[in-house]
Amino acid sequence: MNITIEWTYKTKNGIETVFRSSEMPPAHALAIAEDLEKTGRVKNLTFIDEHDSTWMAKELKKYIKEVETEPHNVRVYFDGGFDIQTSFSGLGVVIYYEQNGKSYRLRRNAPAQGLVSNNEAEYAALHLSIVELDLLDVHHQTVKFIGDSQVVINQMSGEWPAYEKDLASWADRIDEKLNSLGITPEFELVPRKQNEEADRLATQALKGVDITGQIELQ
């Protein structure tokens, strides 16, 4: 979840105007709000989340304390590969997150059969990443999904329509799963070089190499 601060500022001469900040993590919003209030010229300070709901400072502090024990600040990299000769697919997922003041990385790959294209393999990899988020108990927060597939990223973000029935079906399943978890997705398209970790996992799955592991990052 990101927070926007809105406040009224009053000068020494009594002139007032309203300011609105950019989005930021809740802890940053609280720190900035406390600093603003020290000026003595701020009133009607409001915290607003991504859904335009307002929060009081004490509610935000409680939220921060609760979320600290759950996976948060989640970033997901995904990639899918399709071998046209064998009709065999490989899926790769890398999830970075924080929990209890520590940072973690989860890596997972899986083979898949029954898919018919590289685009479908990419969708299957994205779906696998959301299944892993469910297992991690990630819910009711914003998650960034990062991939190198223009088709998947642009279709899931609503930039492109999904005309192909198979891909539209995957998109619907993914949206349904995200909604059930209360996850607000943000999709980011990156060059393949910036997605090589997930790409490597997908390639290893195509070769029959099974990877599942989680480590704490130093």
N, C-alpha and C positions, 0 to 999 in steps of 0.2 A: 504494500500500500504506500502511495505517495500522498503528501499533504501540501496544500497551498495555504498561505497565511494571507488574510485580508484584514486591514486595520485602517482606522481613521487617525490622521496625524494633525495635530493642532500646533500652530506656531505661537510664539510669545505674543504676537499681535492678535491672536484669536482666529487667524485664517485656518480653515480646515480643508483637507483633501483626503481622498481614499487611495491607498496603495494595495497592490496585490502582488504577491511573490510568484516566482516560478515554483514548479513542483519539486519536492525534496522528501527524503525519508523522515518519518515522524520524529526521531530523536533530534535531527537537525532543526526541524521546525520548532520544537520546544526550546532548544538552546537559543535560536534567533529571537523567538518571541520574548524570552526572559530578558535578553539583551535590549530589545526594543523598549520594553516596559520600564527599564531602568532610566530611560530618558525623561520619563514623566510627561511626555507629550503624546502618548498613544492611548486611544480608547477604542472600544468596540472591536477588540482583536478577536478574530474568529479563525478556527482551523477547519479547513474544508478538504474532504477526501475526493478520490477520483469519481465518485458517484454523486457528488454535490451534497453529501451529508455533512453536517457540522458536528464538531467535537469540542468538548471542554478540555482544558489542560489536564485535569485529573483523569478524564477518560482516556486521553492519549497516553498518559504515564502508565495507566493500568494495562493498556494494550501492549505497550512496549515491553513491560515486564512479563506478560503472558507469552508473547511471540518469541521472546528470547529462548525459551525452552523448546520451541518448535522449529523445524527447518524454515529458513526465510532467506531473503535476498537470493532467490533461486534463478540460475541461468541454465538453460538446456541447449545443448548442441546435438543435432541429429543428422543422420545421413543414411541413405539406402542405395544399394547397388543391385543391378539386375544382369544376370548372365543370359543373353539371348540364345546361346547354344543349348543350355541345359534347362532354361526357364526356372532357374534357381535364384533366390534373392538372399542378400545379406543386409542386416539392419544393425546400425550402430548408434549408441546413445551415450552422451557424457553429461552428467548433472553436477553443477557446482552449487553449494549452498552453505549457509552458516547456521550453527546451532550451539546454544550454551557458550557463546563467546569463541567458538572454534570454527574453522573452515574445513569443508570436506569436498571430496570429489568421488562421484560414483561412476563407474564405467560398466556398460552392459552391451552385449551384442547377441544376435539370435539369427539363425537361418529361417528362411520362409519359403513355402511352396504355394503354388496356386495364383501367384501374381503374374501380370501380363506385360508389365512395362517398368522402366526405371522410375517414372513418375509415381506409379502405384507403390513401388518399394519405398520411395521417399515418404509417402503418406503413411505407410505401415510403420516406418521408423518413428515418425512423429507420434503415432498412436502408442507405440511401445514406450516412448518417453513419458507419456501421460499415465500409463499403467504403472511405471516405476514411481512417478510422483505420488500416485495413490498409495503405493506400498510404503513410501516414506512419510505418509500422512501430511502431505502438502495440500492445504486447502484454504479457501477464502483469502487469497492474496493475488498480487500481480506477479506473473512469471514471464520472463523473456525467453522466447524460443528462437534459436539461431540456426540457420541452415543455408546451404548454397543452391537450393532448388528454387529457381525463379517461379516455377509453376506453383509449387506448394505454398511458398511464402506469400506470393501475390494473390493466390486464390483464398487462402485462409485469412488474409488481412482485408479481403473485400475489394482489392484493386482489380483483379481479373475475375470474370465469371467462370464457373466450373461446368463446361458443356458436356464433358465425357461422363457417362453414367457411373462408371466405376470410381472415378475420382470424386464426383459429387457425393457418392455414398460414403466414402472415407471422410470427406469434410463434414458431413452430417454426423457421423459417429463420433468424430473428434469434438465437434461443438457440443454434442450431448454430454460427453464425458467431462469436458471442461466445466460445463454448467453444473453438473452434478457435484463437482468438487468445489464449486464457487471460485474457480480460477479465472482471472482476467488475463488473457494472453496478450503479449506484445511480440510481434514477429519482426525479425531482422534478417535481411538478406546480406550475406557476406561472400567474398571470393572463396573458392575451394581451398586455397592455401590457409585461410583462417578457420577452416573447418576440418583440418587434416586429422585431428584426433578421432572424431566420429567417423570420418571416411576410412581411416585405418581399421577401426573396429568392424565396419561393414565389410571391408575386403577380407578381413580375417574370418568373418562368419561365412563368406562365400567359399573359403578354403577349408571350412570345417573346424576352425580353431575357435573354441568357446572361451569367451572372456566375461567374467563377472567379478567385480571387486570394488571395494570402497576404502579410501585412505583419508587420514587427516592431513591437511596441508599445513606446512610450517611457514 
